[in-house]
Amino acid sequence: MFPYICLVLAMVLWASTFVALKLAFRTYDPMVVIFGRMIVASLCAVFFPFVFKNIQLRKKDIKYMAIMVICEPCLYFVFEAKALVYTTAAQAGMLTSMMPLIVAIGAWSILKEKLTLRTCIGFIIAVLGALWLSFVSQASVHGPNPLLGNFLEFMAMVCGSGYALSLKKLTARYSPLFLTFIQAFAGAIFFFPALFLPGTELPVQVEPVPLMAILYLGSAVTLGAYGLYNYGVSKIPASQATAFINLIPVFSLAMSAAILGERFSSVQYAASLLVLFGVILSQDLMGRKLSF
C-alpha cells in the first residue's frame, strides 16, 4: 500500500501548487517564481548527498533524461506559469485530469501500446468538456482570460505526459530522488536566463506570503511531490500511477475555494463533470477490449 499512499500525498501537494503559484504571482514575476522554486529544490540536494553515490549513467539513458527535463520542468512550468496568469487555479486543476488520457494517446503513438475505443471516446468527451469549461468562463480578477489560460494548461499537460512516458523508462535503473534532483538542476539552469529577458520584472522588495509560497513550491512540492510520484511510478505501472492524477481536480477545487475564494458557476460545474466523466469512461473499467 505504501506506493499508493505516496501517490495520494503527491496529488495533494500537486493540487496545492495552483494555489501557491497564484499567491506568489500576486507579487513576483512568473519567471522569478519558477526560478526561485528550482533553486530551492536544487539546494535541498545538500541534505541528500547519498543520492548521487554509485550512480552509473548509461549513454542510452541520456536521451530519456533530456526528454524528461525538457518536458518537465522546463516547458511544463513555462506553460503552467503563463496559464495561471490568465485562468483560475480551480480551472487549471480541473484540466490536470486529462493527463492520463494524453499519456494513453502518447503510449499508443510512441510506445505502440493498444488503445481501446473507450479511451478514444473518453478523450473526445473530456476535450469537449474542457472546451465548454473554457468558453463559458467569464473574465474575472482570478482569471482575466480563461480561454487562453486553459489552452496553456492543456499544453502543460501534453508536456507532463511526455515526462511521464520518459520517466517510466528511467525508474527501473535510477532512484526516484536522483531523477527529482536532475529535474531541479535542469530547471534552475533553464530558467536562469529568463530572469534577464526584457519582459521579466525582478523583485524590488521581499513579501512574506509570496516568499513562503516559493519556498513551499521548491521544497514540499518540487522535491516532495515529484519524489513521492517518482517512487510510486517505480513500484507500479505508469498507467495506474497516472490515474491518480484524477484526484488533483478534487483537491485543487477545495483548496482554491478555501484559500483564494474562487467559485464555479453551475454551468462550470456541469462542464467539469463532463471532463471527469470522459476521464472515468476512458479508464475502461468494464474491461472491454475494442482496440486499434
N, C-alpha and C positions, 0 to 999 in steps of 0.2 A: 504493500500500500504506500510505501514511502515515496516512490516516484510520482504517484498520483497526488499526494499531499503537496509535494514540491510544485507540481504544475498548477494546482489551485492557488497556492500562495503567489506564484509568479503572475497569474492572471489578476489577482487583487492588486499587486504592485503595478502592473502594466496599466490597469484601469485608472489608477491614481495619477498616471503620467499626464493625462489630458488636463486634469485639474491643476497639477503642479506647474505645467507649462503655461497655462492661462494666467496663473498668479505671477510667474516670472516675466511673461511678456507684457504685463501691465507697466513695467518699469524699464526692462532691458530689451535690447535688440535681439531678435530670434537667433542670429548667428553667434552673438555673445553668450546667450544662454546655452546653446548646444555645445560650443567650445568649452565653456566652463564645466558642463556636465561631463565631457570626455576627459578633461584634465583631472577632475575629482576622481573619476573611475580609475584613471591611469595611476594616480598617486596611491590608490588603495593597494596597488601591487607590492608596495613596500612591506605590507603586512603579510604577504603570501609568497615569500621568496622560494619556498619549496616547490611551487607550481612549475618553475622553469628548470628544475633539475631533471637530468636524464631524458631530455626531450630529443628524440631522433626524428628530425624533419626529413620527410621524403620529397624528392623533387616533384613527383606527380601530384602531391597534395597541395603544392603551392598555388596551382591554378584554382583549386576549390576554395582555398583561403582567400584568394584575391576576389573571386566571385562573391564570397560570403561578406567581406568587409565593404566591397563596393555597393552591394545591395543594402547591407545594414551593418554599420550605422550610417554610411555616407549618404547615399541617395535617399534612403528611407527617412532620415532625420531632416533632410532638406525639404522633402515633400510634406512631412508631418508638421514641421515648424511653420511653413507657409500656410498649410491648411488651417491651423489653429488661429491664424491671424484673421481668417475670413469666415470660419464656421464655429459652431459651439462645441464645447467639449463633449456634450451628450451625443450630438450627431456624429462626430468623429469616432467616438467609442462605438456607436452602433455599426458603423461601416467596417469595423475590425472583424465582425462576424463573417465577412465574406472571404477572409483569408484562407480558411480551409478549402473552400471551393476553388480558389485560384491555385492553391497547391495541387489539388486534384487535376486541374486542367494542365498545369505545368508538368506533373508527373506523367500524364498521358502523352504530351507532345515531346518531352525531353527524355524521360526515362522509359517511354513506351509501355507504361502501365495501362491496364484496361480501364476504360471509363464507362460507367453504367449510364443508361438512359435516364435514370432518376437523378443522377448528378447533373446531367446536362439541363434537365427541366428545372431542377432546383436552382442552378446557377442563373438561368434566364429569369426566374421569378425573383431571386434575390437582387439582381441588377435592376429589374423594373421597380422593385420596392425602394432601392437606393435612389433611383432617378425621381421617383414620386416624392420621397422624403426631401430631396434637394429642391424640386420645383415648388412644393407647397410651403417651404420655409421662407418666412419673410425676414428681410434685413432687420437686425437689431443691434443693440450695444454689444452683446455677446458674439454675434455673428453677422458682420456687415454684408457679406457676400457668400451665403451658404452654398450656392451652386458651384462656384469656383472652389471654395474650401473643401467641399465634399469630393469633387473631382480629384483634387490634390491628395486627399486622404486615401482615395481609391488607388492612386498611383503608388502611394506609400505601401499599401497592401500588396501590390504587384511586386515591389522590391522586397517586402517581407517574405513573400513566397519564394523568391529566388534564394534568399538567406536560408529558409527552412530546408529547401531541397539540397543545397550545398552542405549545410550543417550535418545532415544525416550521413553524408559521405565521410565526414571528419570525426564524428564522435566515436567511431569504432576504434580509432587509434589514439586520439588526443583527449586529454581530460577536459571536461566542460569549463572549468575555471580558467584553464590555459587559453581556450578559444575565446572566452569572455574578455580576457585582458588583451588578446590580439585585436579584438574589435575596438576596445577602448583606445589603444595606442594608435591604431589606424585612423580612428575618428578624430583624435586630437591633432594628428598631422594634417588630415584632410581639411579640417575646419579652421586651422590657424590662419592660412592666407585670407580666409573670408573676413577676418577682423579688419583687414586693410582695404576692403572694397569700398568704392565711393558711397554706396548706399548704407553701409553699416555704421550705426551710431554707437560709439564706445561709451561706456558708463562714466558719468562725472560725479556720481555720489553712490554711497552704499545704502541700500534699503534692506531692512532686516527680513521682511517676508519673502521678497524675490530671491534674496541671497540664500535663505534657508531652503527655498524651493530648488535652487540649483544644486545645493549640497545633497538634498534628498534625492534628486534625479540621478546624480553621479554615483552615489553610494548605494542607497536602497533599491533604486530601480535598475540602473545600468548594471551594477555589479550583482545585486541580489536577484532581480527578476531574470536577467539573462543567465546567471549562474544556475538558478533553480530550473529554468526551462531547458537549458542545455543538458543538465543532468537528467531530467525527465526524458528527453529525446534519446539520450544514450541508453536508456533502460527499456523503453517501449517503442513500438513502431511509430514513425513520423506521422502517419495518417491519424492515429489515435491521439498523439500529443497535440497536433494542430486543432483537433476537435475541441480541446479545452478553451481555445480562443473564443468560442461562442459564449463563454462566461463573462468576457470583458464588457460587452454592452450592458449587461445587468448591473455590474459593479460600477461602471462609469456613469450610468444614468443616475444611480442612487447618490454617488459622490458629488456629481455636478449639481444636483438639486440641493443637497445638504450644504455644500460649501460655497458654490458660486451662485446659487439661487436660480439656475436655469430650469426652464419648464418646457415640456412638449405640449402642443395643442392636440386635440382629439384626432385630427387628420394626421399629424405627425406620428402619433401612437399607432394609427392604422397602418401607415407606411412602414413603420419599424417592425410591426408584426408580420407584414408581408416579407420583409427581409429575413426575419428569423424563420418564417415558415419555409422559405426557399432553402435556407441553410439546413434545417431539420430534414426536409424532403431529400436533400442531396446526400444525406448520410446513408441512405439505402438500408434502413433498419430492418426492413422485411426480407432483405437478402435476395432481392430479385437480380438476376444476372444478365440483363439485356445489355450487352456490351458492344462497343465499336472496335 
